[in-house]
Amino acid sequence: MAEIVNAPQRQKCEIWTRVMGYHRPVSQYNLGKKSEFYSRTYFQDIAAENSRLVEKYGQTSLIDAAAGRAQLLLFTTTTCPKCPAVKNWLESSEICYESIDNRQVNFHELAEQYGVQSVPTLIAIDAEGKELWRAKEQAEMVEMIGA
């Protein structure tokens, strides 16, 4: 039997990820969470989608709804503690958006149509009605809009 000379030493690599709002090592997950983690889908076509958007809209921001670039839909509720800050930021940045809150008659139908499960959620919709992106935290919104 041949002896392996200078074989690389292996070291266990701990994988950490976010679950339920905080970061934990996957090794400490229960069986259900481990199963969920290992069945996650990671998107490989981001670069192609970004190229398509740049081709279609140019390098400009996607917030100019009047120019037909994107329509922004902000889902909120009256009891959400984060929603007023997001609304204030959008208004102070002079970003055109449509507010959809739980006082509207069709709120639940729209939330179901767009798959909204938490608020605030900001969704960018293109001229054909296709979702371009969504963000749930103000920091994500700032990053996506580029304001």
N, C-alpha and C positions, 0 to 999 in steps of 0.2 A: 504494500500500500504506500502511495506517495505521501510524503509529509509536506504540508503547506508551510512554506517559509515566508516570514514577514506578512502574515495575514493581517488585514486591518482590524483593529479593535472596534468592536461595536458597543455603542452606548444607547441605552433606552432613551427615546425621545418623548418627552411629555407634551401632549397636544392640549392646548387650552383653547376654549371657545366661549362665546357668550351664550348663556341660557337664562331665560327668565329675568333678564336685566342685569346680570352680573357675570363675571368671568370665573370659570372653574375648569380644572383639568378633566378631560374626558374620562380618565381612569376612575374618577370618583362618581361618575353618573350612575344612576340606577339602570336596570336593563332596558326600560322603556326609552329613556333619554339617549342611551347608547345607540339603540336601534334607530331612533329619529336622527341622530347625528350622522350615522353611517349611511342613511338613505337620503341625505340631502342632495339636492341637485345644484351643481355649480355651473354657471353660465360661461360657455366658451366662446360665444359669438359676440361678445361685447365690442371688440375692435371692428368687426364688420358692421355692426349696428351704428357705431359712432361714425364710421366712414360714410354710411348711407345718410345719416343726419347732416353731416357737414356738407355732403354733396347737395342735399335738398335745401338746407337752410343757410349754408355758409357758416363762417366762424362767428357770426353774431349771436347774441343771447337769444334764447327761445322764449323770452317773456313778452315780446311785442305782439299781443293778441290782435291789435288793430291791423297789423301788416299780414295777418293770416299765418303767422309762424306757429303759435301754440295758444291754446286756451288753458288757463290755470283754474282748477277747481279746488277750493279749500273746504274740506269737511271739518266741521266743528260742532261742539255742543255747548249749551249754556252753562253747564257745570264743570267743564274742562278747565283745569288750572293753567295749562300751557297755551290754550287757544288765544286769549287776549294779547299775549306777547307776540305771537306769530302774526295776528291781524295788524297790530301796531307796526311791526317791522315791515310788512308788505305795504301798508299805507304810507309810512314814512319814506320808503324807498320808491314810492310812486309806481308800484308794480300793479298792473291791471290783473284782477282775479275775480272769480265769481265765488261768493261765499254760500255754502250750503250748510245750514245748521239744523239741529233737531226740532226747531219750531216750524219748519216747512212741512207742508202736508206730504210731499213726495220724498222726504229725507230717506226713509227706510228703503224705498224702491231704488233710489239713486245709489245709496250705500251698497246695496246688494248687487246692483248692476256693475259697479266699479270694484267690488270686492273689498270695500273699506271695512276694517274691523277695529280700528282705533282712531282716535282723534288727538291732535290735529293731523290730517293727512292732506298733502298738497299733490295733486295729480296734473301733469301736463298732457294735454290731448292735442294731436295734430289736426290739420284741416279735414282729414278723412275720418276723424273720430278714433284713431288708434292711440293707445297710451304710449307716450314717449318715455316717461319716467314717473316715479312717485317718491315722496320723501315724507317721513313721519316726525323728524326732529328738526328744529329750526336750523341747526348747524348743517344738516344735510340739504335743507332748502337753499341756504346761502350758497353752498357749494354747487348745487345743480343749476341755480339761476345765474350765478356768477356776479351777484350784486355786492 
